[in-house]
Amino acid sequence: MIVRIRFKTGPFIRRQGTKNQRFALAMAALLVPATLSAWVLALWRMAADLRFAGDFAIRQGLFSHWQVWLGIALVLNAGVVALNRYGHRPA
C-alpha cells in the first residue's frame, strides 16, 4: 500500500535583484557623458591630424593620440551597454 501526501503549493520564492539593477542603471546613466566626451575627443584629434580642425588641446603624452581616446570610448561604450542589459533584465 502506497500512501501519498499532497501538500498545497505555496507562493514561489523569487529572488529580488532590484537594488543591484537600479545601481547598474544609475552607473550606466552616469557613464554616458564620459563616453560621449571620449568619442568627441577621439574625433577632434583625428580631425586635427587631417587638418580639418584646430589644434588639439593635449599636445604631448599618452592622451595626445586619437587611438587612446578611441579605445577609451569603445571600452566605456561597452560598459554602458553591459550595465543597461544587466539593469533591464527580468528579476
PDB file of N, CA, C and O in Angstrom:
ATOM      1  N   MET A   1       0.836  -1.166   0.000  1.00  0.00           N
ATOM      2  CA  MET A   1       0.000   0.000   0.000  1.00  0.00           C
ATOM      3  C   MET A   1       0.896   1.250   0.000  1.00  0.00           C
ATOM      4  O   MET A   1       1.808   1.362   0.819  1.00  0.00           O
ATOM      5  N   ILE A   2       0.634   2.171  -0.908  1.00  0.00           N
ATOM      6  CA  ILE A   2       1.396   3.410  -1.015  1.00  0.00           C
ATOM      7  C   ILE A   2       0.483   4.561  -0.620  1.00  0.00           C
ATOM      8  O   ILE A   2      -0.606   4.740  -1.164  1.00  0.00           O
ATOM      9  N   VAL A   3       0.965   5.332   0.345  1.00  0.00           N
ATOM     10  CA  VAL A   3       0.205   6.492   0.803  1.00  0.00           C
ATOM     11  C   VAL A   3       0.923   7.740   0.311  1.00  0.00           C
ATOM     12  O   VAL A   3       2.111   7.927   0.577  1.00  0.00           O
ATOM     13  N   ARG A   4       0.218   8.571  -0.388  1.00  0.00           N
ATOM     14  CA  ARG A   4       0.797   9.807  -0.892  1.00  0.00           C
ATOM     15  C   ARG A   4       0.147  10.977  -0.168  1.00  0.00           C
ATOM     16  O   ARG A   4      -1.074  11.084  -0.058  1.00  0.00           O
ATOM     17  N   ILE A   5       1.012  11.836   0.312  1.00  0.00           N
ATOM     18  CA  ILE A   5       0.528  13.035   0.982  1.00  0.00           C
ATOM     19  C   ILE A   5       0.747  14.195   0.036  1.00  0.00           C
ATOM     20  O   ILE A   5       1.869  14.429  -0.412  1.00  0.00           O
ATOM     21  N   ARG A   6      -0.299  14.913  -0.268  1.00  0.00           N
ATOM     22  CA  ARG A   6      -0.211  16.048  -1.173  1.00  0.00           C
ATOM     23  C   ARG A   6      -0.304  17.337  -0.368  1.00  0.00           C
ATOM     24  O   ARG A   6      -1.242  17.568   0.394  1.00  0.00           O
ATOM     25  N   PHE A   7       0.710  18.158  -0.575  1.00  0.00           N
ATOM     26  CA  PHE A   7       0.708  19.460   0.077  1.00  0.00           C
ATOM     27  C   PHE A   7       0.269  20.514  -0.923  1.00  0.00           C
ATOM     28  O   PHE A   7       0.490  20.397  -2.128  1.00  0.00           O
ATOM     29  N   LYS A   8      -0.344  21.523  -0.394  1.00  0.00           N
ATOM     30  CA  LYS A   8      -0.748  22.637  -1.234  1.00  0.00           C
ATOM     31  C   LYS A   8       0.502  23.400  -1.670  1.00  0.00           C
ATOM     32  O   LYS A   8       1.430  23.578  -0.880  1.00  0.00           O
ATOM     33  N   THR A   9       0.526  23.847  -2.921  1.00  0.00           N
ATOM     34  CA  THR A   9       1.684  24.621  -3.376  1.00  0.00           C
ATOM     35  C   THR A   9       1.573  26.039  -2.840  1.00  0.00           C
ATOM     36  O   THR A   9       0.539  26.694  -2.973  1.00  0.00           O
ATOM     37  N   GLY A  10       2.638  26.487  -2.245  1.00  0.00           N
ATOM     38  CA  GLY A  10       2.675  27.831  -1.688  1.00  0.00           C
ATOM     39  C   GLY A  10       3.206  28.825  -2.686  1.00  0.00           C
ATOM     40  O   GLY A  10       3.401  28.508  -3.860  1.00  0.00           O
ATOM     41  N   PRO A  11       3.434  30.018  -2.215  1.00  0.00           N
ATOM     42  CA  PRO A  11       3.957  31.041  -3.129  1.00  0.00           C
ATOM     43  C   PRO A  11       5.405  30.718  -3.513  1.00  0.00           C
ATOM     44  O   PRO A  11       6.184  30.206  -2.710  1.00  0.00           O
ATOM     45  N   PHE A  12       5.729  31.030  -4.747  1.00  0.00           N
ATOM     46  CA  PHE A  12       7.088  30.809  -5.207  1.00  0.00           C
ATOM     47  C   PHE A  12       8.009  31.867  -4.606  1.00  0.00           C
ATOM     48  O   PHE A  12       7.651  33.042  -4.524  1.00  0.00           O
ATOM     49  N   ILE A  13       9.163  31.449  -4.198  1.00  0.00           N
ATOM     50  CA  ILE A  13      10.148  32.379  -3.664  1.00  0.00           C
ATOM     51  C   ILE A  13      10.936  32.927  -4.844  1.00  0.00           C
ATOM     52  O   ILE A  13      11.548  32.183  -5.610  1.00  0.00           O
ATOM     53  N   ARG A  14      10.904  34.221  -4.966  1.00  0.00           N
ATOM     54  CA  ARG A  14      11.586  34.862  -6.088  1.00  0.00           C
ATOM     55  C   ARG A  14      12.671  35.765  -5.546  1.00  0.00           C
ATOM     56  O   ARG A  14      12.455  36.537  -4.612  1.00  0.00           O
ATOM     57  N   ARG A  15      13.809  35.658  -6.132  1.00  0.00           N
ATOM     58  CA  ARG A  15      14.939  36.462  -5.705  1.00  0.00           C
ATOM     59  C   ARG A  15      14.802  37.868  -6.266  1.00  0.00           C
ATOM     60  O   ARG A  15      14.655  38.047  -7.475  1.00  0.00           O
ATOM     61  N   GLN A  16      14.849  38.846  -5.408  1.00  0.00           N
ATOM     62  CA  GLN A  16      14.713  40.234  -5.833  1.00  0.00           C
ATOM     63  C   GLN A  16      16.097  40.817  -6.066  1.00  0.00           C
ATOM     64  O   GLN A  16      16.904  40.886  -5.139  1.00  0.00           O
ATOM     65  N   GLY A  17      16.377  41.230  -7.271  1.00  0.00           N
ATOM     66  CA  GLY A  17      17.659  41.823  -7.603  1.00  0.00           C
ATOM     67  C   GLY A  17      17.531  43.287  -7.965  1.00  0.00           C
ATOM     68  O   GLY A  17      18.353  43.815  -8.714  1.00  0.00           O
ATOM     69  N   THR A  18      16.516  43.947  -7.444  1.00  0.00           N
ATOM     70  CA  THR A  18      16.234  45.305  -7.887  1.00  0.00           C
ATOM     71  C   THR A  18      17.282  46.301  -7.421  1.00  0.00           C
ATOM     72  O   THR A  18      17.529  47.294  -8.105  1.00  0.00           O
ATOM     73  N   LYS A  19      17.902  46.060  -6.273  1.00  0.00           N
ATOM     74  CA  LYS A  19      18.882  47.024  -5.775  1.00  0.00           C
ATOM     75  C   LYS A  19      20.099  47.094  -6.700  1.00  0.00           C
ATOM     76  O   LYS A  19      20.549  48.185  -7.050  1.00  0.00           O
ATOM     77  N   ASN A  20      20.623  45.954  -7.090  1.00  0.00           N
ATOM     78  CA  ASN A  20      21.769  45.938  -7.992  1.00  0.00           C
ATOM     79  C   ASN A  20      21.395  46.426  -9.385  1.00  0.00           C
ATOM     80  O   ASN A  20      22.199  47.079 -10.051  1.00  0.00           O
ATOM     81  N   GLN A  21      20.191  46.116  -9.824  1.00  0.00           N
ATOM     82  CA  GLN A  21      19.770  46.554 -11.144  1.00  0.00           C
ATOM     83  C   GLN A  21      19.603  48.067 -11.194  1.00  0.00           C
ATOM     84  O   GLN A  21      19.961  48.698 -12.188  1.00  0.00           O
ATOM     85  N   ARG A  22      19.075  48.639 -10.154  1.00  0.00           N
ATOM     86  CA  ARG A  22      18.941  50.097 -10.116  1.00  0.00           C
ATOM     87  C   ARG A  22      20.306  50.773 -10.076  1.00  0.00           C
ATOM     88  O   ARG A  22      20.513  51.803 -10.717  1.00  0.00           O
ATOM     89  N   PHE A  23      21.228  50.196  -9.328  1.00  0.00           N
ATOM     90  CA  PHE A  23      22.586  50.740  -9.272  1.00  0.00           C
ATOM     91  C   PHE A  23      23.266  50.645 -10.634  1.00  0.00           C
ATOM     92  O   PHE A  23      23.974  51.565 -11.045  1.00  0.00           O
ATOM     93  N   ALA A  24      23.051  49.536 -11.328  1.00  0.00           N
ATOM     94  CA  ALA A  24      23.644  49.368 -12.662  1.00  0.00           C
ATOM     95  C   ALA A  24      23.079  50.397 -13.640  1.00  0.00           C
ATOM     96  O   ALA A  24      23.820  50.956 -14.449  1.00  0.00           O
ATOM     97  N   LEU A  25      21.785  50.646 -13.571  1.00  0.00           N
ATOM     98  CA  LEU A  25      21.189  51.649 -14.452  1.00  0.00           C
ATOM     99  C   LEU A  25      21.686  53.053 -14.121  1.00  0.00           C
ATOM    100  O   LEU A  25      21.892  53.872 -15.017  1.00  0.00           O
ATOM    101  N   ALA A  26      21.876  53.327 -12.832  1.00  0.00           N
ATOM    102  CA  ALA A  26      22.394  54.639 -12.439  1.00  0.00           C
ATOM    103  C   ALA A  26      23.828  54.824 -12.926  1.00  0.00           C
ATOM    104  O   ALA A  26      24.180  55.897 -13.417  1.00  0.00           O
ATOM    105  N   MET A  27      24.647  53.803 -12.797  1.00  0.00           N
ATOM    106  CA  MET A  27      26.025  53.900 -13.263  1.00  0.00           C
ATOM    107  C   MET A  27      26.084  54.031 -14.786  1.00  0.00           C
ATOM    108  O   MET A  27      26.922  54.763 -15.314  1.00  0.00           O
ATOM    109  N   ALA A  28      25.206  53.333 -15.485  1.00  0.00           N
ATOM    110  CA  ALA A  28      25.165  53.453 -16.945  1.00  0.00           C
ATOM    111  C   ALA A  28      24.781  54.871 -17.354  1.00  0.00           C
ATOM    112  O   ALA A  28      25.330  55.421 -18.308  1.00  0.00           O
ATOM    113  N   ALA A  29      23.840  55.453 -16.628  1.00  0.00           N
ATOM    114  CA  ALA A  29      23.432  56.823 -16.945  1.00  0.00           C
ATOM    115  C   ALA A  29      24.560  57.814 -16.668  1.00  0.00           C
ATOM    116  O   ALA A  29      24.700  58.804 -17.385  1.00  0.00           O
ATOM    117  N   LEU A  30      25.358  57.559 -15.646  1.00  0.00           N
ATOM    118  CA  LEU A  30      26.472  58.456 -15.333  1.00  0.00           C
ATOM    119  C   LEU A  30      27.649  58.276 -16.288  1.00  0.00           C
ATOM    120  O   LEU A  30      28.437  59.203 -16.473  1.00  0.00           O
ATOM    121  N   LEU A  31      27.779  57.103 -16.894  1.00  0.00           N
ATOM    122  CA  LEU A  31      28.879  56.853 -17.819  1.00  0.00           C
ATOM    123  C   LEU A  31      28.626  57.388 -19.224  1.00  0.00           C
ATOM    124  O   LEU A  31      29.564  57.538 -20.006  1.00  0.00           O
ATOM    125  N   VAL A  32      27.380  57.674 -19.549  1.00  0.00           N
ATOM    126  CA  VAL A  32      27.061  58.149 -20.897  1.00  0.00           C
ATOM    127  C   VAL A  32      27.771  59.464 -21.233  1.00  0.00           C
ATOM    128  O   VAL A  32      28.325  59.563 -22.328  1.00  0.00           O
ATOM    129  N   PRO A  33      27.790  60.489 -20.354  1.00  0.00           N
ATOM    130  CA  PRO A  33      28.523  61.714 -20.704  1.00  0.00           C
ATOM    131  C   PRO A  33      30.033  61.492 -20.867  1.00  0.00           C
ATOM    132  O   PRO A  33      30.664  62.120 -21.717  1.00  0.00           O
ATOM    133  N   ALA A  34      30.606  60.607 -20.059  1.00  0.00           N
ATOM    134  CA  ALA A  34      32.029  60.310 -20.197  1.00  0.00           C
ATOM    135  C   ALA A  34      32.312  59.622 -21.530  1.00  0.00           C
ATOM    136  O   ALA A  34      33.327  59.889 -22.173  1.00  0.00           O
ATOM    137  N   THR A  35      31.413  58.740 -21.936  1.00  0.00           N
ATOM    138  CA  THR A  35      31.556  58.061 -23.219  1.00  0.00           C
ATOM    139  C   THR A  35      31.462  59.054 -24.374  1.00  0.00           C
ATOM    140  O   THR A  35      32.259  59.009 -25.311  1.00  0.00           O
ATOM    141  N   LEU A  36      30.497  59.934 -24.296  1.00  0.00           N
ATOM    142  CA  LEU A  36      30.336  60.948 -25.335  1.00  0.00           C
ATOM    143  C   LEU A  36      31.561  61.856 -25.409  1.00  0.00           C
ATOM    144  O   LEU A  36      32.004  62.217 -26.500  1.00  0.00           O
ATOM    145  N   SER A  37      32.102  62.223 -24.260  1.00  0.00           N
ATOM    146  CA  SER A  37      33.307  63.068 -24.240  1.00  0.00           C
ATOM    147  C   SER A  37      34.498  62.363 -24.891  1.00  0.00           C
ATOM    148  O   SER A  37      35.259  62.983 -25.633  1.00  0.00           O
ATOM    149  N   ALA A  38      34.655  61.082 -24.614  1.00  0.00           N
ATOM    150  CA  ALA A  38      35.759  60.330 -25.214  1.00  0.00           C
ATOM    151  C   ALA A  38      35.596  60.231 -26.727  1.00  0.00           C
ATOM    152  O   ALA A  38      36.582  60.343 -27.456  1.00  0.00           O
ATOM    153  N   TRP A  39      34.374  60.023 -27.215  1.00  0.00           N
ATOM    154  CA  TRP A  39      34.135  59.989 -28.658  1.00  0.00           C
ATOM    155  C   TRP A  39      34.453  61.336 -29.300  1.00  0.00           C
ATOM    156  O   TRP A  39      35.058  61.395 -30.371  1.00  0.00           O
ATOM    157  N   VAL A  40      34.045  62.411 -28.641  1.00  0.00           N
ATOM    158  CA  VAL A  40      34.304  63.742 -29.189  1.00  0.00           C
ATOM    159  C   VAL A  40      35.803  64.029 -29.242  1.00  0.00           C
ATOM    160  O   VAL A  40      36.297  64.572 -30.229  1.00  0.00           O
ATOM    161  N   LEU A  41      36.523  63.666 -28.186  1.00  0.00           N
ATOM    162  CA  LEU A  41      37.969  63.893 -28.174  1.00  0.00           C
ATOM    163  C   LEU A  41      38.680  63.056 -29.238  1.00  0.00           C
ATOM    164  O   LEU A  41      39.637  63.523 -29.856  1.00  0.00           O
ATOM    165  N   ALA A  42      38.224  61.834 -29.452  1.00  0.00           N
ATOM    166  CA  ALA A  42      38.823  60.998 -30.500  1.00  0.00           C
ATOM    167  C   ALA A  42      38.587  61.603 -31.879  1.00  0.00           C
ATOM    168  O   ALA A  42      39.497  61.660 -32.705  1.00  0.00           O
ATOM    169  N   LEU A  43      37.355  62.053 -32.121  1.00  0.00           N
ATOM    170  CA  LEU A  43      37.067  62.662 -33.420  1.00  0.00           C
ATOM    171  C   LEU A  43      37.795  63.988 -33.597  1.00  0.00           C
ATOM    172  O   LEU A  43      38.244  64.309 -34.697  1.00  0.00           O
ATOM    173  N   TRP A  44      37.912  64.751 -32.530  1.00  0.00           N
ATOM    174  CA  TRP A  44      38.630  66.024 -32.606  1.00  0.00           C
ATOM    175  C   TRP A  44      40.100  65.803 -32.946  1.00  0.00           C
ATOM    176  O   TRP A  44      40.670  66.514 -33.772  1.00  0.00           O
ATOM    177  N   ARG A  45      40.710  64.799 -32.294  1.00  0.00           N
ATOM    178  CA  ARG A  45      42.117  64.515 -32.565  1.00  0.00           C
ATOM    179  C   ARG A  45      42.314  64.029 -33.996  1.00  0.00           C
ATOM    180  O   ARG A  45      43.284  64.409 -34.651  1.00  0.00           O
ATOM    181  N   MET A  46      41.400  63.190 -34.488  1.00  0.00           N
ATOM    182  CA  MET A  46      41.506  62.741 -35.881  1.00  0.00           C
ATOM    183  C   MET A  46      41.356  63.909 -36.847  1.00  0.00           C
ATOM    184  O   MET A  46      42.085  63.999 -37.835  1.00  0.00           O
ATOM    185  N   ALA A  47      40.412  64.803 -36.562  1.00  0.00           N
ATOM    186  CA  ALA A  47      40.211  65.974 -37.422  1.00  0.00           C
ATOM    187  C   ALA A  47      41.408  66.910 -37.361  1.00  0.00           C
ATOM    188  O   ALA A  47      41.750  67.538 -38.363  1.00  0.00           O
ATOM    189  N   ALA A  48      42.044  67.012 -36.214  1.00  0.00           N
ATOM    190  CA  ALA A  48      43.238  67.852 -36.103  1.00  0.00           C
ATOM    191  C   ALA A  48      44.398  67.248 -36.890  1.00  0.00           C
ATOM    192  O   ALA A  48      45.184  67.979 -37.492  1.00  0.00           O
ATOM    193  N   ASP A  49      44.510  65.933 -36.888  1.00  0.00           N
ATOM    194  CA  ASP A  49      45.566  65.284 -37.673  1.00  0.00           C
ATOM    195  C   ASP A  49      45.350  65.473 -39.167  1.00  0.00           C
ATOM    196  O   ASP A  49      46.313  65.580 -39.926  1.00  0.00           O
ATOM    197  N   LEU A  50      44.096  65.514 -39.591  1.00  0.00           N
ATOM    198  CA  LEU A  50      43.785  65.699 -41.005  1.00  0.00           C
ATOM    199  C   LEU A  50      43.669  67.177 -41.386  1.00  0.00           C
ATOM    200  O   LEU A  50      43.363  67.507 -42.532  1.00  0.00           O
ATOM    201  N   ARG A  51      43.911  68.042 -40.438  1.00  0.00           N
ATOM    202  CA  ARG A  51      43.863  69.499 -40.604  1.00  0.00           C
ATOM    203  C   ARG A  51      42.473  70.015 -40.986  1.00  0.00           C
ATOM    204  O   ARG A  51      42.334  70.999 -41.713  1.00  0.00           O
ATOM    205  N   PHE A  52      41.455  69.327 -40.479  1.00  0.00           N
ATOM    206  CA  PHE A  52      40.082  69.801 -40.633  1.00  0.00           C
ATOM    207  C   PHE A  52      39.664  70.681 -39.462  1.00  0.00           C
ATOM    208  O   PHE A  52      38.728  71.472 -39.579  1.00  0.00           O
ATOM    209  N   ALA A  53      40.354  70.543 -38.340  1.00  0.00           N
ATOM    210  CA  ALA A  53      40.015  71.295 -37.135  1.00  0.00           C
ATOM    211  C   ALA A  53      41.277  71.971 -36.614  1.00  0.00           C
ATOM    212  O   ALA A  53      42.378  71.748 -37.116  1.00  0.00           O
ATOM    213  N   GLY A  54      41.089  72.793 -35.606  1.00  0.00           N
ATOM    214  CA  GLY A  54      42.228  73.468 -34.993  1.00  0.00           C
ATOM    215  C   GLY A  54      43.082  72.504 -34.189  1.00  0.00           C
ATOM    216  O   GLY A  54      42.848  71.295 -34.185  1.00  0.00           O
ATOM    217  N   ASP A  55      44.072  73.058 -33.511  1.00  0.00           N
ATOM    218  CA  ASP A  55      44.976  72.230 -32.721  1.00  0.00           C
ATOM    219  C   ASP A  55      44.232  71.521 -31.596  1.00  0.00           C
ATOM    220  O   ASP A  55      43.276  72.040 -31.020  1.00  0.00           O
ATOM    221  N   PHE A  56      44.706  70.326 -31.312  1.00  0.00           N
ATOM    222  CA  PHE A  56      44.139  69.540 -30.225  1.00  0.00           C
ATOM    223  C   PHE A  56      44.640  70.102 -28.908  1.00  0.00           C
ATOM    224  O   PHE A  56      45.771  70.581 -28.832  1.00  0.00           O
ATOM    225  N   ALA A  57      43.832  70.053 -27.886  1.00  0.00           N
ATOM    226  CA  ALA A  57      44.152  70.671 -26.603  1.00  0.00           C
ATOM    227  C   ALA A  57      45.340  69.995 -25.905  1.00  0.00           C
ATOM    228  O   ALA A  57      46.120  70.668 -25.231  1.00  0.00           O
ATOM    229  N   ILE A  58      45.482  68.701 -26.055  1.00  0.00           N
ATOM    230  CA  ILE A  58      46.564  67.960 -25.408  1.00  0.00           C
ATOM    231  C   ILE A  58      47.638  67.714 -26.460  1.00  0.00           C
ATOM    232  O   ILE A  58      47.411  66.976 -27.419  1.00  0.00           O
ATOM    233  N   ARG A  59      48.800  68.326 -26.286  1.00  0.00           N
ATOM    234  CA  ARG A  59      49.833  68.258 -27.319  1.00  0.00           C
ATOM    235  C   ARG A  59      50.847  67.140 -27.096  1.00  0.00           C
ATOM    236  O   ARG A  59      51.413  66.633 -28.065  1.00  0.00           O
ATOM    237  N   GLN A  60      51.093  66.743 -25.853  1.00  0.00           N
ATOM    238  CA  GLN A  60      52.104  65.731 -25.564  1.00  0.00           C
ATOM    239  C   GLN A  60      51.528  64.685 -24.627  1.00  0.00           C
ATOM    240  O   GLN A  60      50.538  64.915 -23.932  1.00  0.00           O
ATOM    241  N   GLY A  61      52.180  63.527 -24.629  1.00  0.00           N
ATOM    242  CA  GLY A  61      51.807  62.477 -23.699  1.00  0.00           C
ATOM    243  C   GLY A  61      50.920  61.420 -24.321  1.00  0.00           C
ATOM    244  O   GLY A  61      50.644  61.421 -25.521  1.00  0.00           O
ATOM    245  N   LEU A  62      50.490  60.528 -23.468  1.00  0.00           N
ATOM    246  CA  LEU A  62      49.698  59.386 -23.904  1.00  0.00           C
ATOM    247  C   LEU A  62      48.348  59.815 -24.472  1.00  0.00           C
ATOM    248  O   LEU A  62      47.878  59.251 -25.460  1.00  0.00           O
ATOM    249  N   PHE A  63      47.733  60.802 -23.852  1.00  0.00           N
ATOM    250  CA  PHE A  63      46.390  61.205 -24.257  1.00  0.00           C
ATOM    251  C   PHE A  63      46.376  62.164 -25.446  1.00  0.00           C
ATOM    252  O   PHE A  63      45.329  62.723 -25.772  1.00  0.00           O
ATOM    253  N   SER A  64      47.490  62.358 -26.080  1.00  0.00           N
ATOM    254  CA  SER A  64      47.525  63.197 -27.275  1.00  0.00           C
ATOM    255  C   SER A  64      47.276  62.393 -28.553  1.00  0.00           C
ATOM    256  O   SER A  64      47.315  62.958 -29.646  1.00  0.00           O
ATOM    257  N   HIS A  65      47.025  61.099 -28.440  1.00  0.00           N
ATOM    258  CA  HIS A  65      46.815  60.230 -29.593  1.00  0.00           C
ATOM    259  C   HIS A  65      45.338  59.869 -29.719  1.00  0.00           C
ATOM    260  O   HIS A  65      44.668  59.622 -28.716  1.00  0.00           O
ATOM    261  N   TRP A  66      44.834  59.839 -30.942  1.00  0.00           N
ATOM    262  CA  TRP A  66      43.416  59.540 -31.146  1.00  0.00           C
ATOM    263  C   TRP A  66      43.095  58.076 -30.867  1.00  0.00           C
ATOM    264  O   TRP A  66      41.960  57.741 -30.526  1.00  0.00           O
ATOM    265  N   GLN A  67      44.094  57.201 -31.011  1.00  0.00           N
ATOM    266  CA  GLN A  67      43.857  55.782 -30.762  1.00  0.00           C
ATOM    267  C   GLN A  67      43.517  55.524 -29.297  1.00  0.00           C
ATOM    268  O   GLN A  67      42.694  54.664 -28.984  1.00  0.00           O
ATOM    269  N   VAL A  68      44.155  56.275 -28.407  1.00  0.00           N
ATOM    270  CA  VAL A  68      43.880  56.115 -26.978  1.00  0.00           C
ATOM    271  C   VAL A  68      42.452  56.540 -26.674  1.00  0.00           C
ATOM    272  O   VAL A  68      41.731  55.846 -25.957  1.00  0.00           O
ATOM    273  N   TRP A  69      42.043  57.685 -27.222  1.00  0.00           N
ATOM    274  CA  TRP A  69      40.685  58.166 -26.976  1.00  0.00           C
ATOM    275  C   TRP A  69      39.646  57.239 -27.595  1.00  0.00           C
ATOM    276  O   TRP A  69      38.574  57.041 -27.023  1.00  0.00           O
ATOM    277  N   LEU A  70      39.951  56.676 -28.743  1.00  0.00           N
ATOM    278  CA  LEU A  70      39.030  55.735 -29.373  1.00  0.00           C
ATOM    279  C   LEU A  70      38.894  54.464 -28.522  1.00  0.00           C
ATOM    280  O   LEU A  70      37.792  53.944 -28.349  1.00  0.00           O
ATOM    281  N   GLY A  71      40.001  53.977 -28.001  1.00  0.00           N
ATOM    282  CA  GLY A  71      39.950  52.802 -27.130  1.00  0.00           C
ATOM    283  C   GLY A  71      39.164  53.058 -25.855  1.00  0.00           C
ATOM    284  O   GLY A  71      38.374  52.216 -25.426  1.00  0.00           O
ATOM    285  N   ILE A  72      39.379  54.219 -25.252  1.00  0.00           N
ATOM    286  CA  ILE A  72      38.632  54.580 -24.049  1.00  0.00           C
ATOM    287  C   ILE A  72      37.140  54.669 -24.363  1.00  0.00           C
ATOM    288  O   ILE A  72      36.308  54.195 -23.590  1.00  0.00           O
ATOM    289  N   ALA A  73      36.807  55.278 -25.498  1.00  0.00           N
ATOM    290  CA  ALA A  73      35.404  55.415 -25.884  1.00  0.00           C
ATOM    291  C   ALA A  73      34.755  54.051 -26.105  1.00  0.00           C
ATOM    292  O   ALA A  73      33.619  53.830 -25.687  1.00  0.00           O
ATOM    293  N   LEU A  74      35.464  53.143 -26.754  1.00  0.00           N
ATOM    294  CA  LEU A  74      34.904  51.814 -27.001  1.00  0.00           C
ATOM    295  C   LEU A  74      34.700  51.032 -25.712  1.00  0.00           C
ATOM    296  O   LEU A  74      33.683  50.358 -25.551  1.00  0.00           O
ATOM    297  N   VAL A  75      35.658  51.115 -24.793  1.00  0.00           N
ATOM    298  CA  VAL A  75      35.534  50.408 -23.518  1.00  0.00           C
ATOM    299  C   VAL A  75      34.378  50.975 -22.700  1.00  0.00           C
ATOM    300  O   VAL A  75      33.589  50.218 -22.134  1.00  0.00           O
ATOM    301  N   LEU A  76      34.274  52.298 -22.634  1.00  0.00           N
ATOM    302  CA  LEU A  76      33.175  52.915 -21.897  1.00  0.00           C
ATOM    303  C   LEU A  76      31.824  52.587 -22.532  1.00  0.00           C
ATOM    304  O   LEU A  76      30.847  52.335 -21.827  1.00  0.00           O
ATOM    305  N   ASN A  77      31.774  52.591 -23.851  1.00  0.00           N
ATOM    306  CA  ASN A  77      30.533  52.260 -24.542  1.00  0.00           C
ATOM    307  C   ASN A  77      30.111  50.816 -24.273  1.00  0.00           C
ATOM    308  O   ASN A  77      28.930  50.541 -24.062  1.00  0.00           O
ATOM    309  N   ALA A  78      31.059  49.911 -24.281  1.00  0.00           N
ATOM    310  CA  ALA A  78      30.752  48.507 -23.972  1.00  0.00           C
ATOM    311  C   ALA A  78      30.274  48.370 -22.528  1.00  0.00           C
ATOM    312  O   ALA A  78      29.377  47.577 -22.243  1.00  0.00           O
ATOM    313  N   GLY A  79      30.865  49.134 -21.625  1.00  0.00           N
ATOM    314  CA  GLY A  79      30.415  49.103 -20.232  1.00  0.00           C
ATOM    315  C   GLY A  79      29.002  49.617 -20.069  1.00  0.00           C
ATOM    316  O   GLY A  79      28.223  49.054 -19.300  1.00  0.00           O
ATOM    317  N   VAL A  80      28.658  50.674 -20.777  1.00  0.00           N
ATOM    318  CA  VAL A  80      27.296  51.212 -20.717  1.00  0.00           C
ATOM    319  C   VAL A  80      26.294  50.190 -21.248  1.00  0.00           C
ATOM    320  O   VAL A  80      25.231  49.997 -20.658  1.00  0.00           O
ATOM    321  N   VAL A  81      26.625  49.543 -22.348  1.00  0.00           N
ATOM    322  CA  VAL A  81      25.729  48.536 -22.923  1.00  0.00           C
ATOM    323  C   VAL A  81      25.548  47.369 -21.960  1.00  0.00           C
ATOM    324  O   VAL A  81      24.428  46.894 -21.768  1.00  0.00           O
ATOM    325  N   ALA A  82      26.635  46.903 -21.354  1.00  0.00           N
ATOM    326  CA  ALA A  82      26.555  45.777 -20.422  1.00  0.00           C
ATOM    327  C   ALA A  82      25.743  46.147 -19.185  1.00  0.00           C
ATOM    328  O   ALA A  82      24.926  45.349 -18.725  1.00  0.00           O
ATOM    329  N   LEU A  83      25.952  47.338 -18.641  1.00  0.00           N
ATOM    330  CA  LEU A  83      25.192  47.754 -17.463  1.00  0.00           C
ATOM    331  C   LEU A  83      23.713  47.933 -17.785  1.00  0.00           C
ATOM    332  O   LEU A  83      22.858  47.592 -16.968  1.00  0.00           O
ATOM    333  N   ASN A  84      23.405  48.461 -18.955  1.00  0.00           N
ATOM    334  CA  ASN A  84      21.999  48.590 -19.349  1.00  0.00           C
ATOM    335  C   ASN A  84      21.334  47.236 -19.534  1.00  0.00           C
ATOM    336  O   ASN A  84      20.178  47.059 -19.153  1.00  0.00           O
ATOM    337  N   ARG A  85      22.044  46.284 -20.111  1.00  0.00           N
ATOM    338  CA  ARG A  85      21.480  44.939 -20.257  1.00  0.00           C
ATOM    339  C   ARG A  85      21.235  44.296 -18.901  1.00  0.00           C
ATOM    340  O   ARG A  85      20.205  43.657 -18.689  1.00  0.00           O
ATOM    341  N   TYR A  86      22.188  44.467 -17.978  1.00  0.00           N
ATOM    342  CA  TYR A  86      22.008  43.899 -16.642  1.00  0.00           C
ATOM    343  C   TYR A  86      20.855  44.592 -15.909  1.00  0.00           C
ATOM    344  O   TYR A  86      20.086  43.943 -15.201  1.00  0.00           O
ATOM    345  N   GLY A  87      20.741  45.902 -16.081  1.00  0.00           N
ATOM    346  CA  GLY A  87      19.705  46.633 -15.374  1.00  0.00           C
ATOM    347  C   GLY A  87      18.310  46.380 -15.894  1.00  0.00           C
ATOM    348  O   GLY A  87      17.345  46.524 -15.142  1.00  0.00           O
ATOM    349  N   HIS A  88      18.167  46.006 -17.159  1.00  0.00           N
ATOM    350  CA  HIS A  88      16.852  45.801 -17.752  1.00  0.00           C
ATOM    351  C   HIS A  88      16.459  44.338 -17.846  1.00  0.00           C
ATOM    352  O   HIS A  88      15.415  44.020 -18.416  1.00  0.00           O
ATOM    353  N   ARG A  89      17.263  43.446 -17.305  1.00  0.00           N
ATOM    354  CA  ARG A  89      16.891  42.022 -17.375  1.00  0.00           C
ATOM    355  C   ARG A  89      15.750  41.744 -16.394  1.00  0.00           C
ATOM    356  O   ARG A  89      15.601  42.454 -15.399  1.00  0.00           O
ATOM    357  N   PRO A  90      14.956  40.728 -16.666  1.00  0.00           N
ATOM    358  CA  PRO A  90      13.858  40.398 -15.736  1.00  0.00           C
ATOM    359  C   PRO A  90      14.412  39.925 -14.402  1.00  0.00           C
ATOM    360  O   PRO A  90      15.401  39.193 -14.346  1.00  0.00           O
ATOM    361  N   ALA A  91      13.764  40.350 -13.340  1.00  0.00           N
ATOM    362  CA  ALA A  91      14.231  39.994 -11.982  1.00  0.00           C
ATOM    363  C   ALA A  91      13.953  38.564 -11.635  1.00  0.00           C
ATOM    364  O   ALA A  91      14.285  38.119 -10.536  1.00  0.00           O
TER     365      ALA A  91
END
